[in-house]
Amino acid sequence: MKADDVRAMTADQLKEQLLNLRKEQFNLRFQQATGQLENTARARKVRRNIARVKTVMRAQANKEKGEV
């Protein structure tokens, strides 16, 4: 997921995307705990995508408040 793609999303889409990413992160953690996780790099990508979404959500909230 590119940062430009995330910036183009609406607030509702960002919330939904964050929810989906958190569910995926939970499933990956569960797979790792049971020894079934094959693609360990996916956990890192999901974690970074969560950070991207949260960063854009925060920037949009500040923009609405009039902050920079």
C-alpha positions as CSV (number, residue, x, y, z in Angstrom):
1,M,0.0,0.0,0.0
2,K,1.4,3.3,-1.1
3,A,1.1,6.5,1.0
4,D,-0.6,8.3,-1.9
5,D,-3.3,5.6,-2.0
6,V,-3.9,6.0,1.7
7,R,-4.1,9.8,1.4
8,A,-6.8,9.5,-1.3
9,M,-9.1,7.6,1.1
10,T,-12.0,9.1,3.0
11,A,-12.1,9.0,6.8
12,D,-14.6,6.1,6.7
13,Q,-12.4,4.2,4.3
14,L,-9.4,4.8,6.5
15,K,-11.3,3.5,9.6
16,E,-12.4,0.4,7.7
17,Q,-8.9,-0.2,6.3
18,L,-7.4,0.1,9.9
19,L,-9.9,-2.4,11.2
20,N,-9.0,-4.9,8.4
21,L,-5.3,-4.4,9.0
22,R,-5.7,-5.0,12.7
23,K,-7.6,-8.2,12.1
24,E,-4.9,-9.3,9.7
25,Q,-2.2,-8.5,12.3
26,F,-4.1,-10.5,14.9
27,N,-4.3,-13.5,12.5
28,L,-0.6,-13.3,11.7
29,R,0.3,-13.2,15.4
30,F,-1.9,-16.2,16.0
31,Q,-0.3,-18.1,13.1
32,Q,3.2,-17.2,14.5
33,A,2.3,-18.4,17.9
34,T,1.1,-21.8,16.5
35,G,4.1,-22.1,14.2
36,Q,2.0,-21.8,11.0
37,L,3.3,-18.5,9.8
38,E,5.3,-18.9,6.6
39,N,5.7,-15.4,5.3
40,T,7.2,-13.6,8.3
41,A,7.8,-10.4,6.3
42,R,4.0,-9.9,5.9
43,A,3.8,-9.1,9.7
44,R,6.2,-6.2,9.2
45,K,4.3,-4.9,6.1
46,V,1.0,-5.0,8.0
47,R,2.5,-3.2,10.9
48,R,3.9,-0.4,8.7
49,N,0.6,-0.1,6.8
50,I,-1.2,0.4,10.1
51,A,1.2,3.2,10.9
52,R,0.6,4.8,7.5
53,V,-3.2,4.7,7.9
54,K,-2.9,6.1,11.5
55,T,-0.6,8.9,10.3
56,V,-2.9,10.0,7.5
57,M,-5.9,9.8,9.9
58,R,-4.1,12.1,12.3
59,A,-3.0,14.5,9.5
60,Q,-6.6,14.7,8.2
61,A,-7.9,15.4,11.8
62,N,-5.4,18.1,12.3
63,K,-6.2,19.7,9.0
64,E,-9.9,19.8,9.9
65,K,-9.1,21.5,13.2
66,G,-7.1,24.1,11.3
67,E,-3.7,23.0,12.6
68,V,-0.8,22.3,10.3
